[in-house]
Amino acid sequence: MSNPYTRAEFDHLRSLGNRLVRRHSIVLAIISVSLGVGSLWFIQWADARFPRPQRIIFALGTFAIFIGIVGWLLFRMKRTARNVALKCPQCSEPLKGDTERIASATGKCEKCGGVVING
């Protein structure tokens, strides 16, 4: 059990967390689109130069690498969102989504009813 946040502290930490998650989202989007276009170009290039069995191997390999990289970036983004989520000072439950908005509006935790924001 820790002390409740001040309004300024709550808003500042919430803003920092949102910016960090947004940055990860932008990186994920840029890399996903770039890799998607790049893999399409690579498959088209391989399609013109190799026989069918090798083309299939190239396509599957390219797709596996694409899914692996995008999956890893998505995992990182989700982990970051979880790590930067504010927690209720009373019950230590993460305040995210509607729970965070309710805590911001009422100053109380939706789950335990404890004070999250003083003043």
C-alpha positions as CSV (number, residue, x, y, z in Angstrom):
1,M,0.0,0.0,0.0
2,S,1.5,3.3,-1.1
3,N,0.5,6.9,-1.1
4,P,-2.1,8.2,-3.7
5,Y,-0.9,10.2,-6.6
6,T,-1.3,13.9,-6.8
7,R,-3.4,15.1,-9.8
8,A,-0.3,16.6,-11.5
9,E,1.7,13.4,-10.8
10,F,-1.1,11.2,-12.2
11,D,-1.5,13.2,-15.3
12,H,2.2,13.4,-15.9
13,L,2.8,9.7,-15.5
14,R,-0.3,8.9,-17.7
15,S,1.0,11.3,-20.4
16,L,4.5,9.7,-20.3
17,G,3.1,6.2,-20.6
18,N,0.8,7.1,-23.5
19,R,3.6,8.8,-25.4
20,L,5.8,5.7,-24.9
21,V,3.1,3.3,-26.1
22,R,2.3,5.6,-29.1
23,R,6.0,5.7,-30.1
24,H,6.1,1.9,-30.0
25,S,2.9,1.8,-32.1
26,I,4.4,4.1,-34.7
27,V,7.5,2.0,-34.9
28,L,5.4,-1.1,-35.3
29,A,3.3,0.4,-38.1
30,I,6.3,1.7,-40.0
31,I,8.3,-1.5,-39.8
32,S,5.3,-3.7,-40.6
33,V,4.5,-1.7,-43.7
34,S,8.1,-1.5,-44.8
35,L,8.7,-5.2,-44.3
36,G,5.4,-6.1,-46.0
37,V,6.3,-4.1,-49.1
38,G,9.8,-5.3,-49.0
39,S,8.8,-8.9,-48.7
40,L,6.3,-8.5,-51.6
41,W,9.1,-7.0,-53.7
42,F,11.5,-9.9,-52.7
43,I,8.9,-12.6,-53.6
44,Q,8.2,-10.9,-56.9
45,W,12.0,-10.8,-57.6
46,A,12.4,-14.5,-56.6
47,D,9.3,-15.4,-58.7
48,A,11.0,-14.1,-61.9
49,R,14.3,-15.9,-61.2
50,F,13.7,-19.3,-59.6
51,P,11.7,-22.4,-60.3
52,R,8.4,-23.1,-58.4
53,P,9.8,-25.2,-55.5
54,Q,12.4,-22.6,-54.6
55,R,9.8,-19.8,-55.0
56,I,7.6,-21.5,-52.4
57,I,10.5,-21.8,-50.0
58,F,11.4,-18.1,-50.5
59,A,7.8,-17.1,-50.0
60,L,7.4,-19.2,-46.8
61,G,10.7,-18.0,-45.4
62,T,9.9,-14.4,-46.1
63,F,6.5,-14.7,-44.5
64,A,8.0,-16.4,-41.4
65,I,10.6,-13.7,-41.0
66,F,7.9,-11.0,-41.4
67,I,5.6,-12.6,-38.9
68,G,8.5,-13.2,-36.4
69,I,9.6,-9.6,-36.5
70,V,6.1,-8.1,-36.3
71,G,5.2,-10.5,-33.5
72,W,8.3,-9.5,-31.6
73,L,7.5,-5.8,-32.0
74,L,3.9,-6.4,-31.0
75,F,5.1,-8.3,-27.9
76,R,7.4,-5.4,-27.0
77,M,4.7,-2.9,-27.4
78,K,2.2,-4.9,-25.2
79,R,4.9,-5.4,-22.5
80,T,5.7,-1.7,-22.5
81,A,2.1,-0.8,-22.2
82,R,1.8,-3.2,-19.2
83,N,4.9,-1.9,-17.6
84,V,4.0,1.8,-17.9
85,A,0.4,1.4,-16.8
86,L,-0.4,3.2,-13.6
87,K,-1.2,1.0,-10.6
88,C,-3.7,1.6,-7.8
89,P,-1.8,2.6,-4.7
90,Q,-4.2,0.5,-2.6
91,C,-4.7,-2.8,-4.4
92,S,-1.8,-2.6,-7.0
93,E,-4.1,-3.4,-9.9
94,P,-3.1,-1.8,-13.2
95,L,-5.2,1.2,-14.2
96,K,-5.7,0.9,-17.9
97,G,-8.5,1.6,-20.4
98,D,-11.8,2.4,-18.7
99,T,-10.3,1.8,-15.2
100,E,-7.7,4.5,-15.8
101,R,-10.4,6.9,-17.1
102,I,-12.6,6.3,-14.1
103,A,-9.7,6.8,-11.7
104,S,-8.9,10.0,-13.4
105,A,-12.5,11.3,-13.2
106,T,-13.4,10.1,-9.7
107,G,-10.0,9.8,-8.1
108,K,-10.8,6.3,-6.9
109,C,-10.0,2.8,-8.0
110,E,-12.9,1.0,-9.8
111,K,-11.9,-2.4,-8.4
112,C,-11.2,-1.7,-4.7
113,G,-12.6,1.8,-4.2
114,G,-9.3,3.0,-2.8
115,V,-8.1,6.6,-3.3
116,V,-5.9,6.8,-6.4
117,I,-5.6,10.6,-6.7
118,N,-5.5,13.0,-3.7
119,G,-7.2,16.3,-4.3
